[in-house]
Amino acid sequence: MTAAKALERLQRAGVIKKLSKGKFYKPEQSIFGELKPDYYDQLNSYLFVKGKRIAYVTGISLYNDLKLTTQVPFIITIASRIKRISIDRGTLKTKAVKSYADVNESNYKLLGILDAIKDIKKIPDSSVNNSVVRLSYIVREHNDSQLTKLANLALFYPPRVKALLGAILENIGANVEIIELKKNLNLLTKYKVGIKPEILPTIKKWNIV
């Protein structure tokens, strides 16, 4: 109650302004007028609850950051397991999707890689083969412990994600156990992705065509 009254006094005095429920900022002035909080600062305030990450940016915004596409979306996609985060405030507009696994600080980037694998045929301004090359490079940058975690998280995703990740891990010679990925696949199912064998030679082992 004391804190609420203090915030109310600061608002009345113009020292701070309300951004949204429970969120305030201290306005700064420039020659062009009042400056609102940095775009990413506004966004990050929704990705954490009590200092713990519960959500992450996915979709085209993430794929742009991963250099899978040059396009920049008007609306940002935010994934979370426990909360729908939809924002429509000025230039900050988002839509919510449900993440495939619980989100935390140690796994959200890995979930983003799996999202990209899931959406590989939908990534704008990029071919499937170019995306495979780029994703293979990204996956190769991770150590064995991270790749093991990536493979475990893939178990929460659709079969085609497990298959494509398995093919990538096997192709780059990752020192990771991939038996569980194969055990979770139907041996009679073909996954139509459209990858050239010369781009990913292991696709036949994973029923990818």
One Martini backbone bead per residue (centre of mass of N, CA, C, O) as a GRO file, in nm:
protein
  209
    1MET     BB    1   0.057   0.063  -0.020
    2THR     BB    2   0.298   0.253  -0.005
    3ALA     BB    3   0.394   0.213  -0.295
    4ALA     BB    4   0.133   0.304  -0.437
    5LYS     BB    5   0.137   0.594  -0.325
    6ALA     BB    6   0.412   0.673  -0.438
    7LEU     BB    7   0.338   0.631  -0.738
    8GLU     BB    8   0.105   0.831  -0.743
    9ARG     BB    9   0.273   1.083  -0.676
   10LEU     BB   10   0.470   1.058  -0.918
   11GLN     BB   11   0.251   1.086  -1.133
   12ARG     BB   12   0.138   1.365  -1.053
   13ALA     BB   13   0.437   1.495  -1.087
   14GLY     BB   14   0.569   1.355  -1.359
   15VAL     BB   15   0.805   1.144  -1.307
   16ILE     BB   16   0.598   0.924  -1.392
   17LYS     BB   17   0.468   0.660  -1.607
   18LYS     BB   18   0.222   0.464  -1.743
   19LEU     BB   19   0.227   0.168  -1.937
   20SER     BB   20   0.099  -0.050  -1.739
   21LYS     BB   21   0.012  -0.282  -1.540
   22GLY     BB   22   0.274  -0.234  -1.310
   23LYS     BB   23   0.402  -0.023  -1.529
   24PHE     BB   24   0.683   0.200  -1.540
   25TYR     BB   25   0.819   0.531  -1.637
   26LYS     BB   26   1.084   0.754  -1.715
   27PRO     BB   27   1.073   1.035  -1.872
   28GLU     BB   28   1.226   1.162  -2.167
   29GLN     BB   29   1.391   1.431  -2.331
   30SER     BB   30   1.381   1.571  -2.653
   31ILE     BB   31   1.375   1.756  -2.943
   32PHE     BB   32   1.106   1.562  -3.014
   33GLY     BB   33   1.045   1.486  -2.719
   34GLU     BB   34   0.912   1.228  -2.576
   35LEU     BB   35   1.051   0.932  -2.438
   36LYS     BB   36   1.019   0.611  -2.460
   37PRO     BB   37   1.076   0.316  -2.407
   38ASP     BB   38   1.243   0.080  -2.515
   39TYR     BB   39   1.134  -0.164  -2.711
   40TYR     BB   40   1.278  -0.406  -2.558
   41ASP     BB   41   1.197  -0.323  -2.274
   42GLN     BB   42   0.897  -0.359  -2.314
   43LEU     BB   43   0.905  -0.658  -2.395
   44ASN     BB   44   1.066  -0.786  -2.153
   45SER     BB   45   0.844  -0.729  -1.932
   46TYR     BB   46   0.670  -0.990  -2.051
   47LEU     BB   47   0.894  -1.239  -2.021
   48PHE     BB   48   0.868  -1.181  -1.709
   49VAL     BB   49   0.837  -1.329  -1.368
   50LYS     BB   50   0.998  -1.246  -1.106
   51GLY     BB   51   1.273  -1.288  -1.295
   52LYS     BB   52   1.129  -1.508  -1.476
   53ARG     BB   53   1.119  -1.687  -1.749
   54ILE     BB   54   0.809  -1.744  -1.974
   55ALA     BB   55   0.921  -1.622  -2.252
   56TYR     BB   56   0.943  -1.584  -2.623
   57VAL     BB   57   1.068  -1.506  -2.924
   58THR     BB   58   0.918  -1.575  -3.236
   59GLY     BB   59   0.925  -1.632  -3.550
   60ILE     BB   60   1.025  -1.394  -3.768
   61SER     BB   61   1.197  -1.241  -3.564
   62LEU     BB   62   1.381  -1.479  -3.498
   63TYR     BB   63   1.463  -1.555  -3.795
   64ASN     BB   64   1.611  -1.291  -3.830
   65ASP     BB   65   1.820  -1.327  -3.601
   66LEU     BB   66   1.916  -1.612  -3.744
   67LYS     BB   67   1.937  -1.557  -4.058
   68LEU     BB   68   1.672  -1.678  -4.231
   69THR     BB   69   1.570  -1.375  -4.267
   70THR     BB   70   1.485  -1.032  -4.382
   71GLN     BB   71   1.231  -1.013  -4.243
   72VAL     BB   72   0.994  -0.780  -4.080
   73PRO     BB   73   0.758  -0.772  -3.855
   74PHE     BB   74   0.473  -0.616  -3.725
   75ILE     BB   75   0.419  -0.881  -3.563
   76ILE     BB   76   0.489  -1.036  -3.265
   77THR     BB   77   0.591  -1.352  -3.145
   78ILE     BB   78   0.477  -1.519  -2.840
   79ALA     BB   79   0.603  -1.771  -2.626
   80SER     BB   80   0.401  -1.978  -2.397
   81ARG     BB   81   0.281  -2.199  -2.145
   82ILE     BB   82   0.125  -1.995  -1.909
   83LYS     BB   83   0.089  -1.740  -2.118
   84ARG     BB   84  -0.091  -1.486  -2.275
   85ILE     BB   85   0.080  -1.254  -2.502
   86SER     BB   86  -0.091  -0.951  -2.568
   87ILE     BB   87  -0.004  -0.663  -2.769
   88ASP     BB   88  -0.145  -0.307  -2.801
   89ARG     BB   89   0.111  -0.057  -2.817
   90GLY     BB   90   0.140   0.110  -3.064
   91THR     BB   91   0.425  -0.038  -3.204
   92LEU     BB   92   0.342  -0.269  -3.000
   93LYS     BB   93   0.287  -0.593  -3.143
   94THR     BB   94   0.121  -0.901  -3.049
   95LYS     BB   95   0.128  -1.261  -3.045
   96ALA     BB   96   0.004  -1.573  -2.928
   97VAL     BB   97   0.176  -1.876  -2.828
   98LYS     BB   98   0.234  -2.208  -2.763
   99SER     BB   99   0.454  -2.379  -2.612
  100TYR     BB  100   0.602  -2.704  -2.600
  101ALA     BB  101   0.750  -2.589  -2.343
  102ASP     BB  102   0.888  -2.493  -2.083
  103VAL     BB  103   1.014  -2.177  -1.990
  104ASN     BB  104   1.362  -2.071  -1.983
  105GLU     BB  105   1.680  -1.944  -1.975
  106SER     BB  106   1.816  -2.230  -2.082
  107ASN     BB  107   1.587  -2.296  -2.342
  108TYR     BB  108   1.478  -2.071  -2.542
  109LYS     BB  109   1.684  -2.098  -2.777
  110LEU     BB  110   1.622  -2.394  -2.842
  111LEU     BB  111   1.323  -2.352  -2.907
  112GLY     BB  112   1.380  -2.167  -3.149
  113ILE     BB  113   1.513  -2.382  -3.327
  114LEU     BB  114   1.266  -2.573  -3.333
  115ASP     BB  115   1.076  -2.371  -3.463
  116ALA     BB  116   1.236  -2.346  -3.726
  117ILE     BB  117   1.209  -2.640  -3.806
  118LYS     BB  118   0.899  -2.645  -3.811
  119ASP     BB  119   0.899  -2.371  -4.020
  120ILE     BB  120   1.082  -2.422  -4.278
  121LYS     BB  121   0.841  -2.387  -4.506
  122LYS     BB  122   0.760  -2.071  -4.386
  123ILE     BB  123   1.006  -1.914  -4.439
  124PRO     BB  124   1.071  -1.618  -4.549
  125ASP     BB  125   1.304  -1.555  -4.788
  126SER     BB  126   1.343  -1.884  -4.812
  127SER     BB  127   1.480  -2.186  -4.844
  128VAL     BB  128   1.501  -2.495  -4.728
  129ASN     BB  129   1.803  -2.541  -4.793
  130ASN     BB  130   1.912  -2.280  -4.667
  131SER     BB  131   1.800  -2.338  -4.384
  132VAL     BB  132   1.959  -2.597  -4.331
  133VAL     BB  133   2.238  -2.473  -4.343
  134ARG     BB  134   2.196  -2.267  -4.117
  135LEU     BB  135   2.100  -2.464  -3.892
  136SER     BB  136   2.353  -2.639  -3.891
  137TYR     BB  137   2.537  -2.413  -3.796
  138ILE     BB  138   2.391  -2.349  -3.531
  139VAL     BB  139   2.407  -2.632  -3.404
  140ARG     BB  140   2.726  -2.658  -3.417
  141GLU     BB  141   2.773  -2.425  -3.189
  142HIS     BB  142   2.707  -2.644  -2.990
  143ASN     BB  143   2.731  -2.833  -2.731
  144ASP     BB  144   2.667  -3.140  -2.605
  145SER     BB  145   2.476  -3.048  -2.380
  146GLN     BB  146   2.291  -2.873  -2.559
  147LEU     BB  147   2.216  -3.100  -2.765
  148THR     BB  148   2.080  -3.284  -2.563
  149LYS     BB  149   1.862  -3.080  -2.489
  150LEU     BB  150   1.750  -3.046  -2.773
  151ALA     BB  151   1.663  -3.344  -2.812
  152ASN     BB  152   1.468  -3.348  -2.568
  153LEU     BB  153   1.282  -3.114  -2.664
  154ALA     BB  154   1.193  -3.253  -2.937
  155LEU     BB  155   0.985  -3.455  -2.801
  156PHE     BB  156   0.753  -3.216  -2.799
  157TYR     BB  157   0.746  -3.240  -3.098
  158PRO     BB  158   0.693  -3.303  -3.397
  159PRO     BB  159   0.813  -3.552  -3.595
  160ARG     BB  160   0.961  -3.371  -3.813
  161VAL     BB  161   1.154  -3.248  -3.603
  162LYS     BB  162   1.295  -3.500  -3.510
  163ALA     BB  163   1.398  -3.587  -3.790
  164LEU     BB  164   1.558  -3.330  -3.871
  165LEU     BB  165   1.739  -3.317  -3.628
  166GLY     BB  166   1.862  -3.597  -3.657
  167ALA     BB  167   1.990  -3.542  -3.937
  168ILE     BB  168   2.169  -3.309  -3.846
  169LEU     BB  169   2.326  -3.445  -3.616
  170GLU     BB  170   2.440  -3.675  -3.792
  171ASN     BB  171   2.581  -3.496  -4.011
  172ILE     BB  172   2.773  -3.335  -3.791
  173GLY     BB  173   2.866  -3.542  -3.564
  174ALA     BB  174   2.722  -3.556  -3.304
  175ASN     BB  175   2.767  -3.617  -2.946
  176VAL     BB  176   2.460  -3.766  -2.956
  177GLU     BB  177   2.172  -3.902  -2.847
  178ILE     BB  178   1.923  -4.039  -3.103
  179ILE     BB  179   1.729  -4.274  -3.029
  180GLU     BB  180   1.475  -4.130  -2.917
  181LEU     BB  181   1.395  -3.997  -3.179
  182LYS     BB  182   1.343  -4.266  -3.336
  183LYS     BB  183   1.141  -4.401  -3.131
  184ASN     BB  184   0.929  -4.145  -3.200
  185LEU     BB  185   0.896  -4.288  -3.480
  186ASN     BB  186   0.746  -4.374  -3.777
  187LEU     BB  187   0.876  -4.596  -4.008
  188LEU     BB  188   0.631  -4.534  -4.234
  189THR     BB  189   0.689  -4.236  -4.231
  190LYS     BB  190   0.683  -3.951  -4.436
  191TYR     BB  191   0.882  -3.645  -4.475
  192LYS     BB  192   0.782  -3.355  -4.636
  193VAL     BB  193   1.034  -3.103  -4.729
  194GLY     BB  194   1.257  -3.065  -4.976
  195ILE     BB  195   1.545  -3.201  -4.957
  196LYS     BB  196   1.857  -3.225  -5.060
  197PRO     BB  197   2.093  -3.469  -5.036
  198GLU     BB  198   2.346  -3.272  -5.065
  199ILE     BB  199   2.261  -3.107  -4.806
  200LEU     BB  200   2.128  -3.387  -4.656
  201PRO     BB  201   2.241  -3.711  -4.650
  202THR     BB  202   2.045  -3.825  -4.392
  203ILE     BB  203   1.738  -3.833  -4.477
  204LYS     BB  204   1.679  -4.139  -4.534
  205LYS     BB  205   1.714  -4.235  -4.231
  206TRP     BB  206   1.445  -4.021  -4.168
  207ASN     BB  207   1.219  -4.012  -4.393
  208ILE     BB  208   1.314  -3.778  -4.587
  209VAL     BB  209   1.171  -3.588  -4.889
   0.00000   0.00000   0.00000
